[in-house]
């Protein structure tokens, strides 16, 4: 046996995904997630799991992304460590964690595709409302009860399919924070939310060695995506930023509706 065949044999013993098609769809999905995490193109990140679901199951895709998400959140907090809105963060964090608890309890009872479809419909309804009734100076801010509901839904959908962006965006976008402050606040929010998933994911048996090894292979993509997004988030106007955000939510909503009800 020559050295090449020995190397191939040893490589085959490593418990990780080796299917080329998986990496063909996953590499751009992870980069897109990193860009979204850093603010530029926010909303597109919810497409990561649906893209990966073309090669693996939704629960497995969600499990593989866990370490990647955690690293992205840490990088995002480092980039925007002085820019987050403390009062808003104190309000939304408990409801996000509540959504995680609900997601863990209902994970085996609720189809991830059904959740994706519901999130997609809610996203498109929000965008339609913004188009038909655009915000004007003096318009009242969204009520706290709506913020609590949408943030809890964000934690739930984040747990089931890493699709927590659209619900929380539906609450924070009308607050008209600056692009950097919005990005920083959501970076801290999703760090806590994603960190809260680890114990329930382990309890559900999703964090096996094969998924975690595959995650390690994808980790180097995390800082690349975050750097690209952070580089542009500080260099575009607020108007352009929100246009990208709406575009991301539109594509995300359409994709989630397709996956949930039409595929």
N, C-alpha and C positions, 0 to 999 in steps of 0.2 A: 504494500500500500504506500503510495507516494504522499508527500507532505500536503498536497492540495486536497486529496481525498480525505486525509486525516483531519485537516482543518474544517472541511465541509461537514464531516461526521460530528466533530466537536460542536460546530455551530448549530447543528440540528438538535443537539441536546439542550440548548439554551431555551428555557420556557418563555417564548415570546412569539408574537404574530410575525410571520415571514411572508405573508401573501403580498405581492407587489401592488395589487389593486387597492389593498387597504391603505398603503402609504400614498398611493396616487391621489386618493380622496382626502386622506387625513392631514397630510402636510399643508395643503392650502387652507384646510379647515382650522388648524391650529394657528397658522399665521394670521388668519382673519380674526380669530378669537383674541389674539394678542393685540392686534390693531384696535379692535373694539374696546378691549380692557383699558387702553390708554386714552380713550376718548375720541379719537378720530375714527369716523365711521361707526360710532356707537349704534348698537342695534343689530349689526351684522353678526355679532358673536353668537346669537341664538341659532344661527345656521350651522354651527359646528357639529352638533350632535346629529341633526338630520343628514348632513353630508356624510358623516362617518357611518350612519345607519345603512348606507348603501353597501357597506362591506361587513359590518358586524351588527349585532342586536343593539337596540337603544340602551338597555341597562349596561351592556359591556362597554359601549362607547362612553357612557357617562362615567363609568368606573375608571377607564383609561385616562380620562381627562382630569381626574381629581388632583394628582400631583402637579400636573401642568398648570391647572387653574390656580393652585395655591402659590406656585412660584410667580405666576403673572400678577397675582394680587399683591404679593410682597414687593415686586418691582414697581407696580403702579403706586403703591403707598410711598415708596422711596422717592419716586419722581415728583409726586404731588404732596409731600408730607406736610407742607405748611398751608395748603390751600383749601382744606375741606371745611364744610359748614358744621360746626360742632352741635348747634341746636338741632338741626335737621337730622344729624346722625343719631343723636340721643333719642329722637322720636321714632325713627324707622327701625333701628336695630332690634328692639324686642319683638316687633311684629314679624320681622324677617326670620328670626329664630323660631317663633311660633309656627310659621309656615313650614320650617324644616321638620318640626315635631309632627305636624299633620301629614306631611309627605312621607315620613318614615312609617307612620301607622297605616297609611292607605296604599303604600307602594305596591303591594301584591294584589290589591283589590281594584286598582284603577289602571287602565291601559295607558301606556305612555303615548300612544298614538292619539287616544281620545283627549288627553291633556294637551298635546301639541295642537290639535284642532281647535280646542276651546281658546287657548292662548292666541292662536292665529286670528280667530274671529274677533276677540277683544281688541287685538292690536289694530285690525282694519277698521273697527268701529271708532276707536280713538282717533285714528288718522282722518276718518270721514268727518268726525265732529270738529276737528281742528280746521279742516278745509271749508266746511259749510259755515262754521261760526268761528272765524279767526279771532285770536286774542286782540283786545284793544286796551289802551291805557285806561285804568280805572276798573277793569274787570275784576271781580272778586277772585281771590286765590281758592284753590280746591279745598274743601273742608277737611278737617282732621280725620273724621270718620272714614272718608273715602281714601285718605292716605293710609290709614291703618288696614283697610280691606285690601287695597292694591299691594301694599307691602307684604302682607301675609300671603297673598296669592303669589307674589314674586318668590318668596321663600319656598313655597310648595312646588311651583313649576321649576325652580332651580334644582330642587332635590330630585325631582322625577326625570327631568330632561335637560338640566343646565340651561333652561330657557327663562331665567328670572328677569332678564333685561326689559322686555316689553311691558310687563305690569308696573314695575317701579318707574320706568320712563313715563308712563301715562300719568303718574303723580308728580314727578319732579320737573318734567318739561314745562308745565304751566307756571312753575315758580320762577322761571326765567333767570336761573342762575347763570353766571358767566361759564363759558365752556370749561375753563380750568377748574372752577369750584365744583361744578356738576361732576366732572370726571373724578376729581379727588374724593368727593363724598361717596360716590358709588364704588370707588376702589376700596375704601375702608369698609363699606357696607358688605360688599361681596367677599372680602377677606374673612369677616366673621361668619357670614353665611356658609361659605365653602369649608371653612375650618369646622363648622358645626356638623358637617355631613360625614366626617370620617368615622365616627363611632357607629352611627346607624348603617353606613355602607358596609362596614366590617360585620356588623350584626346580621345583615342580609346576605353575607357571603359573596359580595361583589369585588372585594379587594384581594383577589387571588394572585399568586406569584406571576402567572402569565400576563395578566393585565398590568401589574406594577412594573414588570420588566419592560413591557412595551412602552409604558409611560416614560421610563428613563431614556429610552431611545429618542422620544419626542421632546424631552426637556430643553435641549439646546435651541429649539425653535421659539421658545417662550420669550427670551430677551430680545430676539430679532423682531418679533411682532410688536412687542411693547415699545421698543425703540422707534420703530417706524411710526406708530400712532402718536407717541409723545412728541416726536419731532414736528409733526404737522399740527397737533392740537394747539400748540402755543403760537402757531404762525398763520392761522386762518381767522377770519372775522367771525363774530358771533352768528351773523346771518348765514354764512356759508356752513358753519358748524351744524346749525340746526337743520339746514337742508340735507346734509349728509345723514344726520340722525333720522330724519323723516324717511329718507330713501332706504336706509337700512331697515327701519321698522316696516316699511311697505313690502320689501322683498322677503323679510322674515315672516310677516303675516301671511303672505301668499304661499310661501313654502310650507309653513306649519299647517295651514288649512288643507293644502294638497296632501301632505303626509297623514293628517288626521282623518280626513273624510273622503278623499278622492283616490288615493294611491291603492 
